[in-house]
Amino acid sequence: MYRTHTCGELRIADKGKEISLAGWVQTVRKFGAITFVDLRDRYGITQLVFSESLNSQLDAQPLGREFVLQINGTVLERSNKNANIPTGEIEIGVSSFVILNKSAVPPFTIQDDTDGGDDLRMKYRYLDLRRNAVKKNLELRYAVNRAARNYLHENNFMDIETPFLIKSTPEGARDFVVPSRMNPGQFYALPQSPQTFKQLLMVSGYDRYYQVVKCFRDEDLRADRQPEFTQIDCEMSFVKQEDILNMFEGMIKHIFKAVKGVDYTEAVQRMTWEEAMWNYGNDKPDIRFGMKVLNIKSAFTLGGEIVAKGELLAGSEFSVFNDAETVVAIAVPGVAEYTRKQVDELTEWVKRPQIGMKGLVYIRYNADGTVKSSVDKFYTEDQLRAVAEAAGAGKGDMVFILAGAEERTRKAISELRLEMGERLGFRKNDEFKLLWVLDFPLFEYSEEDNRWVARHHPFTSPKPDHIEVMIGNSPVITNAAEYLKHPYAQIKANAYDMVLNGNEIGGGSIRIFQRELQEKMFDALGMSKEEALHKFGFLLGAFEYGAPPHGGIAFGFDRLCAILGGSESIRDFIAFPKNNSGRDVMLDAPSTIDQKQLDELALKLG
């Protein structure tokens, strides 16, 4: 055999054993007649000692970085112990060795602090995967996978595979399509999710299903998005929303405990979509810190009650606020001592194209109780203090205010809140805060298409007390002005998202399981009966044969791993990721195919 032990296995208790190791040469260090070699494999590093008797062999067969080496030898106690590695108390006195394979000089150093840039490391990803930092990420990914599977198995879920070559159906993103050679002119699609299959499995009586499954969406890419990604996909029959929330809170808490040693015992906070949007500016708020958003100008409905804050800054001639659709503020703790230069830098930050604001107003609530603002000449000190206190500011804090069009301004204050949380150290990678966001709108209006679109997907059920509203009304609207007045605008989805540290890690819903309601949903989305039958006739037909009430959730597996690993990018936790252009630079894919393949597929390129 090539090895009796791994390079991370031997300890001082093994002193005197005759062993064999195999792995890759990490470093070679010559000290006179003695040569030290660090040998590395997936499990760790062990120091080898080549004595003077092996010098002639080493001269004839010199070792280099990343050579594949096999050695025989004896475990010795190390004189200069290394407390930084588990094998640091021992070394191997080499008696014989064999170079199993030589290596060219690597294009970058195979170590944590590598000198290789992203593009170079992705081109040679098989070498990058040897680095300990990347290996740890894949080990964490495997641990999350294993923990999820163990939990689901213990709760009677069955792992059932579903097809990758399916029919193209509208689910919100572009499909990747695959031409069929045996059916010229026709195409499969790669699944954006196993959504309809898992619903069919519920009809089939498999009441607890899951998969750790690949999904495919032809979308523009970013750090947390890939054209192919992995979900923990789950579905249950005979459940209501509360059953789903409890089951999958349990799964995430189990993963925290198994993977990170975190005993998450607190109740998971719940928040409506409306509360999230008004209090934090987005539907996936990071609740590790405060700084809730104050809507200064507009009246709005929250929890069924009218909240009016327009009077806080009434009676002024300050047109920036008076003419704005929305004026929003956050109170940032402990920054009243910010200099003019620091405030100017933040002003430039919100003016960036990614944020899109024209400026930033501040109210400085000084430690002595006095108030100073960039709009002093338009408002009294009492008015400014009232705004600061309404935003939650105390002495020593500063309030930042943005004004403009509602959607852009709300998004901008959300980004500013997150930026300040980052700068002040409130967004700690080793702190985890879970949140359920509930009661999303079922529909949203697309001005581009002048029709309703599903906020989640077309299989999401309305809240039970909103079903009659949907069945009893026509979905037709003629312009955007009618949107908020239409009964459909008030329908809430029986849907839920799980948020972790400001990232949506899971989303799901209670599904429609009656044919009449599903047809009504397709109708609301502007789909004709003929189109609905063509695209989803199989599902509508299945609902005729005793479909049970059911619901489920899908977790973004890559994103969950990235958050647990303290990374911004899911690529760090995928063995062979694509770049921002959707390319695999190692394989040089996508690539052209030859004319013979095009002819077999009956394809012509324009």
Secondary structure, DSSP 8 states (H G I E B T S, - for coil): ---SS-TTT--GGGTT-EEEEEEEEEEEEEETTEEEEEEEETTEEEEEEE-GGGHHHHHHS---TT-EEEEEEEEEE-SS--TTSTTTTEEEEEEEEEEEE-----SS-SSSS-S--HHHHHHTHHHHTTSHHHHHHHHHHHHHHHHHHHHHHHTT-EE----SSB----SSS---EEE-SSSTT-EEE--S-SHHHHHHHHHTT--EEEEEEEEE-----BTTB-SEEEEEEEEEES--HHHHHHHHHHHHHHHIIIII-----S--EEEEHHHHHHHHSSSS--TTS----EE-S--EEETTEEE--GGGGTT---HHHHT-SEEEEEEETT-TT--HHHHHHHHHHHHSTTT--S--EEEEE-TTS-EEETTGGGS-HHHHHHHHHHTT--TT-EEEEEEESHHHHHHHHHHHHHHHHHHTT-S-TT---EEEEE--BSEEEETTTTEEEESS-TTB-B-GGGHHHHHTS-----SGGGTTTSGGGG-BBSEEEEEETTEEEEEEEEB--SHHHHHHHHHHTT--HHHHHHHHHHHHHHTTTT---EEEEEEEHHHHHHHHTT-S-GGGGSSS---TTS-BTTTTBS----HHHHHHTT----
